[in-house]
Amino acid sequence: MQSDSSASLGGLPAGRLPLARVVRRSAADEVQGQLAALIESGELGVNERLPSEAELSRQFGVSRPIVREALGRLQALGLTEARTGRGTFVASAVTRLTLCFGQYSAADLNEVRRAVEVPAARLAALRHTDEDLEVLASTLDSHEGATTAEETVATDAKFHCAIAHATGNKLFVRLVEDLREILQEQSLAVSSLRTRGPHAAREHRRVLVAIADGDGNAAAAAMNDHLDAVERAIGELGRKEREPTRA
């Protein structure tokens, strides 16, 4: 049986891939970048198997967790797929999602939002005051009545910040406020989708109802569903961005 280092990858031995040892501080970024370049250039073709984590770790000169993180990012971008018992294979030479907002990818932003806003919604359901509910309700009314993209984005941000305030934890407020500043560009892009505004308002309404009912699990689930919808909208934007322009 051949070892990982000598296994053939579509005629190119694993040990002969043109990989440079990583010296940059952001090692996972470097590993991801080199592998993505090989895939996008066709040097690693669709359906070809990548070397094992152990072999990539040896060639790059980094730890296996760093390699694992880079491979996870490639899979999230749609460039690779993991096949049970067989390893990681090239799935596509074109990324599924190319949108970035500032220095952060859409995937990074959504991941952090889930880590912060889902538990915030749960806590808001358990800790809110009557005043918190009044602010949430009036803000949502304003969001539903918004007539411009800027107004929609502003009231959307205010609603999420009001949920953070309802947790009674000032650090949640600070984290969500900082997130909303970073999300400004993404929110404006998403608002360009014709049906996104009404859908977002309905998703927000479900979050508010769960908070008002004091149901922490339902509030967390409704927020998670809302972020799923945001992720799908970003995916739609990515597809539109890649569509050829018709004359």
Secondary structure, 3 states (H helix, E strand, C coil): CCCHHHCEECCEEHHHCCCCCCCCCCHHHHHHHHHHHHHHHCCCCCCCECCCHHHHHHHHCCCHHHHHHHHHHHHHCCCEEEECCCEEEECCCCCCCCCEECCEEHHHHHHHHHHHHHHHHHHHHHHCCHHHHHHHHHHHHHHHCCCCHHHHHHHHHHHHHHHHHHCCCHHHHHHHHHHHHHHHHHHHHHCCCCCHHHHHHHHHHHHHHHHHCCCHHHHHHHHHHHHHHHHHHHHHHHHHHHCCCCC
